[in-house]
Amino acid sequence: MKILALWEGMGGVEYHRLYSPLKYLQINHSDKVEVDICTDINEKGLPDLRGYDLVLFNRYIGAKHYDVLVHLAKYNIPYIIDIDDYWVLPRFHHAYRWFKSNQIKAAITDAINYAHAVTTTTPELAAKIRVYNKQVTVIPNALNLTDEQWLSEPTASDKIRFGWVGGLTHANDIQIICDSIADICEAYPDRVEFYLCGYEQHHIWQSILYRFNGAADKVRPQIKVSHAQSVNEYGNFYRLFDVALAPLEDTNWNNCKSELKIIEAAAYSLPVIASGVKPYLNHAGNAGVRLVKNTPTDWFNAMRWFIDNPDKTKIMGEANKAYADIHHNFPAITQARLEFYIDSLQK
């Protein structure tokens, strides 16, 4: 089977959902699949797609999106689209106006509607997709733990270090816990550090930091801010943590997100404190995850428990790793992905 993957720019989604698994398949299953990648269709135009058995892309591929759909239909070439996020953005999302002015929502649903099949990350998102295409399957997120970013030596510290990795779209989520973090810093001034990772020069990040630090002359010494890293390097952040934080607002859009933060923490054998909302509720059986209500008191108490129980913190971290090794095993999930590709073409 000869596959062509299309994308514009290497973001986290393209890396985890297309590049990494397809690279693995090319190396480990070359007897079954041959993979080509095209990342610059907006500059160089479409390649000749007629030599491929299957085309893959992630939800929206830029200005040539409809050109690709028309070309695939013209030559009756099957394509599978991967959907990692709900396409109906909340108004506070920094890309909301761009989505609306460029009719991205319609472009994504059109691509779903005409796809040979669809892969996605969670049952919640699959339910949204099934309205447009019944041929949808859940391929859970998984990390290729042979990537160097998941192999760094964890750093040592005499403090308990809590860490959060996020971006502009998570501004409302991280602010859920800013008061709890302030209270923990007051209660344990010499025993804790908080790492906020993913910083960019953007007014949204400035608003986040203001909530944590206040005026410039009142910066809390326990708050450490790290700049955003590339998709093949950001995993190194987790080597700095003892406990990972995953706050999440309970919204329709967020409920369709994946559990990637839990899997990332598991790569470094870290426990996670997560909001008790979907998708994290799907992992209630994971002994390495503590689910909490989105209240300052609940978050404070959860963080305090880890500070007071360092030995149990390590045990929970190992439990999270064991859970991910079973339910988010990269070789097994990538094998299932290949089998889905093959089966879908036979239908």
Secondary structure, 3 states (H helix, E strand, C coil): CEEEEECCCCCHHHHHHHHHHHHHHHHHCCCCCEEEEECCHHHHCCCCHHHCCEEEEECCCHHHHHHHHHHHHHCCCCEEEEECCCCCCCCCCCCHHHHHHCCHHHHHHHHHHHCCEEEECCHHHHHHHHCCCCCEEECCCCCCCCCHHHCCCCCCCCCEEEEEECCHHHHHHHHHHHHHHHHHHHHCCCCEEEEEEEECCCHHHHHHHHHHHCCHHHCCCCEEEEECCCCCCHHHHHHHCCEEEECCCCCHHHHCCCCHHHHHHHHCCCCEEEECCCCHHHHCCCCCEEEECCCHHHHHHHHHHHHHCHHHHHHHHHHHHHHHHHHCCHHHHHHHHHHHHHHHHCC
